[in-house]
């Protein structure tokens, strides 16, 4: 798939992965369009920005018109606590985004489409293999969001069966982090949550005992992986991760070492910490010629540096320091 000169839409392009992808596409000399509800802060001037709510099919049709390629990154991101207590806030918007955008792209005769799935589609296991998904059910910790993402993957399969369309790439990113993440102290994922708490408090309260192992990938690597799969016309689901597990304790240590203040850590073992281990098998991605490049320490340092330089932006959105 040629990128240069193509009309390319990135939904959710103001988000953490979207900004990285937009930069890559601009560098490839594509005509880049971004659709999002958020303000276009920090987007390149050459990007055409469309502010709209993509839960509604009419808006999806509008933004897909005239596009050659669509990267659908729009979604809902939050903590395990939010997933448990506000499942409808995860599931319903994601079903709307996924279903309406893919159908709009089909109607608009978009040449290629990328669907962003999730590590949440997997059943609890130490290692996640792409072909195991349909033999199991999502983890109870990801039940609603996991099923919503699975439905999007089924929709792509249905289009292939009924319309003969084989132009959809599907990626399943691991736990993504980086600049422009969700830093809401109540609903953020583990890395942004720890960074926010470390800047705000002298005592860092962490759920669990730190032994849980996760697969983390920097947003820049996810964007690279997405672009790689589209450029190489890959249509089978592909895991995007490091393929290496990192304990929560290691993450906590890296955060504490790179925040310029003394911090005490308090482990709250009475709180749930999720599945014991979740690591992606990335052999399929490697077979297609893609590997992540940003190691966890470098990535967290990069995110902390961005956070420190953008406190006003973070405070405007999440009211962290007021």
N, C-alpha and C positions, 0 to 999 in steps of 0.2 A: 504494500500500500504506500503510494507516494504521499508525502505530507506537504511539500512545498507548493504554495499557491492554492491549496485546498481551503474551502470554507469549513471551519471546524468549530463546533459548539462544545463548550465545557459547562455543564450544569453544575451548580455548587462550586463554580470557579473562584469564588472569594474565600473558600475554605482552606484548610491546612494542605490537603493534597492538591486541590485545584490550583492554587497559586503556583505551586512547583510545576505542575503540568503546563499551565499557561505560559510560563517562562520558557519551558522546553519547546513548546509549539511556536512561540514567537521567534526563537532562535532558529527554528527550522523554516522560517519564512512562510508560515501559514497565515491565512486570514482568520484571526481568532475572535470568537464571540463568547461572551460569558453571560449566563442567566442565573440570577440568584436574588434572594430577598434582601441579603445583606448589602451594606454600602460597598462601593468598589474601591476601598482604600488600598493604595499600594499597587494597583494593577497597572501594567504598562500602558502608556498613552495610546498605543496603536490598537488596543483591544476595544472592540465594540461591546458595551455593557447594556444588558437588558434586565431591568429590575421587575421581577414578577414572581407570583406564587405558582410553583409547578405542581401543586396538588390538583390543579384544575386542567382538564384535557384541552380546553380552548387555548390556554397559554402555552401548553406543550406543542400544539400544532403550530402556533405562531412562531416559536423560537426554532422549530425544526425546518421551517420553510427555507429552501435554498441551500441547506447544509449538505456537505459531502460526507462528513464524519461527525458523529456525536459521541462524546465521552460523558456518560451519565454518572456523576459523582455525588449528586444531591442525596442527602440522607439525614438521619438523626443519630447523634452520638451522645452517649451518657454513661454514667457509672453503673455497676451491678446493682447498687441500691436503687437507682432510678428505674432500671429494667424490672426490678422486683415490685416496686411500689407504684410505678406509672407505666404499665405495659402498653396501654392503649396509645400513650404518647409516642411510643416507639413504633408499634405495629401499624397503626392506621395510616399515618403520613407516609411511611415507607411503601406500603402497598399502593397508595395513590401515586407517589413519585414513580415507582418502578413500572407499574402497569401503564400509566398514561404516557410516560416518556417513550417507552418501547413501542407502543402502538402508534404514537404520533410519528415516530421515526419511520415506521413501516409505511404509514399512509403518505408521508412526504418523500418516500423513495430514497431515504438516506442510504448511501453506498456502504457504509460500515458503522457499527455501533459497538460501544464498549459498555458492558454492564458491570458495576462494582458490587460484588457479593461480599462475603465476610467470613472470618474464622468462626463466627457464631453459627454457621450452618452445621457444624460438626457435633457428633456425639462425643461424650467424654472418652478420651484415649490419651496415651502418652505422646503418640505421633499421629498426625492427621494426613491421610492420603486422599487425593482427590476422588478416586473411584469408590471410596467407602461411604460416601454421603448417603446414597439412597438405600443402603442396607440398614440404616439406623435412624434415630430421631435426634434433634438438637438437644444439647445439654439443658437441664432444667434451669440453669442459670442464664441461658440465652433462648429460652423457649419461644417467646413471641417474636423477638427480632430475628432469630434464626429461621423461623418458619416464613416470615415475610421475605427474607432474602432468598430462601429456597423457592418460593413461588415465582420470583423473578427469573430464576434459572429455568424453571419449568416453562415459563412463558416463551423463553428463547427456543426451547426444544419444540414447543407446540408450533411456533412459526416455521421451524425447519420441516416439520411433518406436513403441515397444511399448505404452506406457501412455497416450500422448497428453498427457503432462505437459509443460507449458511454464511452469514455476514455479521455474526455477533461474537465478540470476544468476552470471556467471563474471567474475572480475576477475583481471588479470595485473599485479601490482605490479612496479615497477622495484626497484632496490636500496634497501631500506627501512632506516631508522636512527632512533634516538631513545632516550628513557629506557626502562629495562627491557630493553635489547637484550642479546644474548649477548656478554658482555665476556670470555669465556675467551680468554686471550692466545694459546693454541695453535690454537683453532678458530673464532675470531670473523671476521666479514666486515671489509671494509677500514676503515670509519669507527670502529666500536667497538674494533677491534684497534689502530689508531693512537692512540686516546685512552688505552687501557690502557697501551700502551708508553710514551707520553709522560709519564704520571703516574709510571710505575715507573722509567724510565731517563732518563739525560741524553743518550744517543745514540739517535736514532730510526732503526732499521733498516727500510728499505722495499724490498720486492721490485720489480724492474723499474727503469725510468728515469723513471717519473712521467708518461709521455706518453699512457698508456691513458685513454680517455674513457668515463665511465659516466653513467647517468641515475640520480640519487638522489631519493628522496621521503621526507619525514618521516612517521613513523607516524600522526601526527594527520591528515595529508592522506589517507593510505590509508583510515583509519577513516571519514573524511568521504565519500570516494568510494564505499566499500562501502555505506554507509547511503543515499547518493544513488541508487545503482543499484537497490537494493531498493525504496525509496520510489517510484521511477518505473517499476517492473516491467520493467527491462531484462533481456533474456535472451540477447542475443548477447555474446560475449566482449569485454571492454573493458580497454584498457591504462590503468593508473594510474601516471603518472610526471610528471616536470616537462616532458618533451619537449625539454629542453636538456641537452647534454652538459657534464660538468665533468671536467677532467683530475685524475688522482690527485695530481699536483704541487699543484694548487690546493687540494685537500683537505688535503694535508700542511701547506701554508702556513697555512690557516685554523686547523688544530689547534694548530700551534706558536705562532701569535699569541695564542691564547686560553688556553693553559696557563701558569700564572704561574711560569715558570722558564725558564732558558736551555737550549735544546735544539739539538744538532747533528744533521743529517740525513745518513744514509749510505745511498746507493742501491746495492742489490745487483743488478746487471744480469745476473748469472749465474742468478738465480732466475726461474721462469716468472711472467708477469703476466697471463695470460689473453688473451682476444680484444682486438684493438686498440680497437674502438669498439662500444658497445652502448647505443643510445638508442631510447626508445619513441616511436612516433608517437602523439600524444594527441588527434588531431582527432576521433575518435569520442567520446571522453569529453567534449570541448568541445561537440560537437553535442548531447549529452544534458544540457548545462548544468553540467558539472563542470570545475573547474580547480584545480590545487594552489595553495596560498597561502604556504606556509613556504619562504622562500628558503634556499639552502644554508648561507650564513654564519649566519643567525639560528638555523637548525636545529641546526647543530653547536655553537654557543654554548649553546643550550638543553640539549643532550645533555651537554656538558662540565660545565655547572653542576649538572645532576642527578647526574652521576657523582661530582663532588667532595662532594656532600652525602650520598651513599649508599655510601661506601666500605665500611662495615661489612656492608651487605647484599650488595654485590658480592663481598667477601672470603669471606663465608659460602658463597656459591654457587660461586665460581671460584678461591678461594685465590690471589688475585692478589698480595697484599702480605705474606703471612705468610712 
